[in-house]
């Protein structure tokens, strides 16, 4: 199962939209999605605070930054 990390923070409206989009993406194989609250880590907050949501693929640390276009998101999730 492919693992992904969604970098988020509290009261992030775009993060909620991103989560909905992730759950609505039709995939042949399931993924494991972990939520990461960047406010719990000062380094992550500094690096990603202005650009969340960001989706990180665990096996190669590749990042997909918002906005998630439907085809790019599916390609990212299945790579």
DRENSEZA-797399 format. One line per 4 residues: number of its first residue (from 1); for each residue y, x, z of N, C-alpha, C. Coordinates in nm, 3 decimals. Layout:
N
NUM = Y:X:Z:Y:X:Z:Y:X:Z  ...
***
This chain:
79
1 = -0.118:0.084:0.000:0.000:0.000:0.000:0.124:0.089:0.000  0.218:0.060:-0.089:0.342:0.136:-0.096:0.434:0.098:0.018  0.495:0.199:0.080:0.585:0.176:0.191:0.729:0.198:0.149  0.816:0.110:0.200:0.959:0.118:0.170:1.037:0.096:0.298
5 = 1.158:0.151:0.300:1.249:0.136:0.412:1.378:0.076:0.359  1.422:-0.034:0.420:1.549:-0.093:0.383:1.649:-0.055:0.489  1.748:0.023:0.449:1.853:0.064:0.540:1.954:-0.049:0.552  1.977:-0.095:0.675:2.062:-0.211:0.700:2.150:-0.185:0.821
9 = 2.236:-0.281:0.849:2.311:-0.282:0.975:2.342:-0.426:1.011  2.375:-0.449:1.137:2.404:-0.584:1.183:2.518:-0.646:1.103  2.511:-0.776:1.089:2.616:-0.853:1.022:2.642:-0.806:0.879  2.538:-0.765:0.810:2.548:-0.720:0.671:2.500:-0.833:0.581
13 = 2.592:-0.906:0.524:2.556:-1.017:0.437:2.479:-0.972:0.314  2.516:-0.858:0.257:2.445:-0.807:0.140:2.302:-0.769:0.176  2.281:-0.724:0.299:2.145:-0.688:0.343:2.056:-0.812:0.344  2.110:-0.924:0.387:2.033:-1.048:0.387:1.999:-1.092:0.245
17 = 2.092:-1.074:0.154:2.067:-1.107:0.013:1.959:-1.013:-0.041  1.966:-0.885:-0.005:1.867:-0.787:-0.052:1.727:-0.822:-0.002  1.716:-0.862:0.124:1.586:-0.899:0.180:1.529:-1.018:0.104  1.611:-1.118:0.078:1.567:-1.234:0.002:1.519:-1.193:-0.137
21 = 1.597:-1.106:-0.201:1.560:-1.059:-0.335:1.427:-0.983:-0.332  1.406:-0.902:-0.230:1.280:-0.828:-0.218:1.162:-0.924:-0.204  1.176:-1.025:-0.120:1.067:-1.120:-0.100:1.040:-1.206:-0.223  1.141:-1.224:-0.307:1.124:-1.307:-0.426:1.070:-1.228:-0.546
25 = 1.064:-1.097:-0.535:1.016:-1.015:-0.646:0.864:-1.028:-0.657  0.818:-1.067:-0.774:0.676:-1.086:-0.799:0.611:-0.950:-0.828  0.515:-0.912:-0.744:0.447:-0.784:-0.758:0.296:-0.804:-0.764  0.228:-0.714:-0.834:0.082:-0.720:-0.841:0.017:-0.669:-0.712
29 = 0.082:-0.574:-0.647:0.033:-0.515:-0.523:0.136:-0.540:-0.412  0.090:-0.569:-0.291:0.185:-0.588:-0.181:0.251:-0.456:-0.141  0.367:-0.468:-0.080:0.435:-0.350:-0.026:0.450:-0.367:0.125  0.476:-0.256:0.190:0.507:-0.257:0.332:0.656:-0.226:0.344
33 = 0.731:-0.319:0.402:0.876:-0.304:0.413:0.914:-0.286:0.559  0.984:-0.177:0.586:1.032:-0.147:0.721:1.184:-0.156:0.721  1.237:-0.224:0.819:1.382:-0.237:0.832:1.433:-0.124:0.921  1.539:-0.057:0.877:1.598:0.053:0.953:1.744:0.018:0.980
37 = 1.777:-0.002:1.107:1.915:-0.029:1.148:1.987:0.105:1.159  2.074:0.132:1.064:2.140:0.263:1.059:2.236:0.285:1.175  2.275:0.179:1.245:2.367:0.196:1.358:2.300:0.264:1.477  2.168:0.275:1.473:2.094:0.340:1.581:2.086:0.492:1.564
41 = 2.133:0.542:1.449:2.127:0.685:1.420:2.261:0.728:1.362  2.340:0.807:1.438:2.473:0.846:1.391:2.473:0.914:1.253  2.371:0.993:1.224:2.366:1.062:1.094:2.347:0.961:0.981  2.258:0.864:1.001:2.238:0.760:0.900:2.362:0.674:0.883
45 = 2.427:0.643:0.994:2.548:0.561:0.988:2.657:0.633:0.910  2.672:0.761:0.933:2.771:0.840:0.860:2.741:0.843:0.711  2.615:0.864:0.676:2.577:0.879:0.535:2.573:0.746:0.460  2.525:0.639:0.526:2.500:0.513:0.455:2.588:0.396:0.501
49 = 2.672:0.417:0.599:2.749:0.308:0.658:2.828:0.223:0.560  2.880:0.284:0.456:2.963:0.211:0.359:2.885:0.161:0.239  2.755:0.194:0.230:2.683:0.160:0.107:2.555:0.080:0.128  2.527:0.037:0.252:2.406:-0.044:0.273:2.421:-0.176:0.201
53 = 2.313:-0.235:0.156:2.175:-0.195:0.174:2.131:-0.087:0.075  2.039:-0.004:0.123:1.977:0.099:0.041:1.826:0.089:0.065  1.751:0.088:-0.044:1.605:0.082:-0.036:1.551:0.222:-0.061  1.465:0.269:0.029:1.408:0.403:0.020:1.258:0.391:0.001
57 = 1.206:0.460:-0.100:1.062:0.464:-0.126:1.003:0.577:-0.045  0.906:0.549:0.040:0.854:0.646:0.136:0.786:0.765:0.071  0.708:0.745:-0.034:0.627:0.855:-0.086:0.707:0.965:-0.155  0.831:0.935:-0.197:0.911:1.040:-0.261:1.057:1.041:-0.217
61 = 1.092:0.958:-0.119:1.228:0.948:-0.066:1.332:0.909:-0.171  1.288:0.849:-0.281:1.383:0.801:-0.381:1.461:0.684:-0.322  1.586:0.670:-0.366:1.673:0.565:-0.314:1.719:0.472:-0.425  1.725:0.345:-0.393:1.784:0.245:-0.481:1.900:0.185:-0.404
65 = 2.020:0.205:-0.457:2.140:0.156:-0.389:2.179:0.019:-0.444  2.243:-0.058:-0.359:2.290:-0.191:-0.395:2.394:-0.179:-0.504  2.399:-0.270:-0.600:2.321:-0.392:-0.614:2.186:-0.366:-0.678  2.087:-0.445:-0.640:1.952:-0.432:-0.694:1.938:-0.523:-0.815
69 = 1.945:-0.467:-0.934:1.920:-0.546:-1.055:1.770:-0.577:-1.058  1.735:-0.697:-1.097:1.597:-0.745:-1.088:1.496:-0.651:-1.152  1.521:-0.607:-1.274:1.424:-0.520:-1.342:1.417:-0.382:-1.278  1.532:-0.327:-1.240:1.533:-0.195:-1.176:1.462:-0.202:-1.042
73 = 1.481:-0.311:-0.969:1.414:-0.328:-0.840:1.263:-0.332:-0.859  1.216:-0.410:-0.954:1.072:-0.419:-0.978:1.015:-0.285:-1.020  1.086:-0.215:-1.108:1.041:-0.082:-1.151:1.035:0.014:-1.033  1.136:0.008:-0.945:1.142:0.094:-0.828:1.025:0.065:-0.733
77 = 0.995:-0.061:-0.714:0.888:-0.101:-0.623:0.749:-0.066:-0.675  0.735:-0.057:-0.806:0.603:-0.033:-0.865:0.583:0.110:-0.911  0.682:0.196:-0.895:0.669:0.336:-0.940:0.584:0.417:-0.847
***
